[in-house]
Amino acid sequence: MSAAAITHSTLADDPWLQYICHACGYIYDEAQGDPDGGLPPGTRFADIPEDWACPLCGVTKGNFEPYLAPSLEALQAQARSRTASAPAVSRHAAPGVVIVGAGRAGWLVAEALRALNAQRPITLVTDCSGDLYDKPQLSIAMAKHLPAERLVRETGTAAAARLNLRLLAHTHAVRIDTSANGGTLRTTRGPLRYQHLVLAHGARAALPPGLPAALCWRINHLQAYQRLRAALGHTPRRVLIVGAGLIGCELANDLALGGHSITLLDTEPLPLARCAGEARASELLAAWGQLPIAFVGSVRVASLDPLAVPSPDGALQLTTTDGRQFTADQVIVAAGLQTPPRLAQSAGLAWDGGIAVTPAQLQTSVQGIHALGDCITIGGQASRFIEPIARQARTIAAAIAGAGDVPYEPRPASIRVKTSSWPMSL
Ligand code: FE
């Protein structure tokens, strides 16, 4: 769509309005538009075409509603009422809800639970800092000149205070001991009794054979991304990306726009082979003609090693099974996701490529344990998109709070590929 195609249905001097995405919380600001999505600054919401997709989660404009930022007074009043009604949490608090994982899924469950019950003790356990951020931003931040530290929307500590919950940051969940009424989560900071346990720990980038974990980046959360940005620094680097799916293509696009030269490898002959047709993949490759991205298809990694003659900047050499060699300063793996099985196995949860949950209630095979987000499978299918997470969180919160039946409905996902040189919705 071109800027000329947009007709302004409101006078330009009317105040700019904001609209919030139901699915992911993205706020569309008319003043800023969505230039990557073809909407120049100043595009009124009414003028957005029906096929435009939310830049973060991919839903269409029907999923947006007007947004008014709450006033400071309203936030203060809300905080006062929470402090008055909610008990202080302590290590010896009554067993309440324990949530494992402080990504979008973990925080959305906590928010949905709080909305239904101001008093129930909630503990959030995470192996990172628990800071809130939008993961889709990790693959578009460089082109937007966003420093890695500016991606934090709210610190974990601030969100914990806002929701009056106990945040155990930098704490690893080690094992689950189930018992008749609830159970115990063993963590690196001691045991936590729970009445309800919610697993929201997500998935990890899979490591194809031949790639040692210590030599390559797996970018599936903010901390890893921040370390990668620090390692890349401000000079152009040679970056090798293994895997040309959604994340691999978006990262290739973004890092290339950031001035780095990219070699993108995949076992398939074309990028996005699992989600786009041949025609669209070819269009993407043509659009990349202007960028320093070399796509190499139909190759499989054999090994990755430090250069035989070590270089001062620690360059690496990747060899493919057909004997081709590539040298790079940094290697990123984006060859799909895997749910770590250890925690689920410790509780004997049914497993189906991920934590198997019931389709409507997102209940695992053990009473009192729910799961959502990237770590689950429904009927053997993983759903690793943003849009369903908020709906899954509401379903689980309602089940735990006894607030009626709010069944979850899997829906086909709409994906917006954030390759700014050739953006597309699938
Ligand atoms: Fe959204």
Residues whose N, C-alpha, C, O or C-beta is under 5 A from the ligand:
A	BS01	FE	C21 A23 C24 G25 Y26 C54 L56 C57 G58
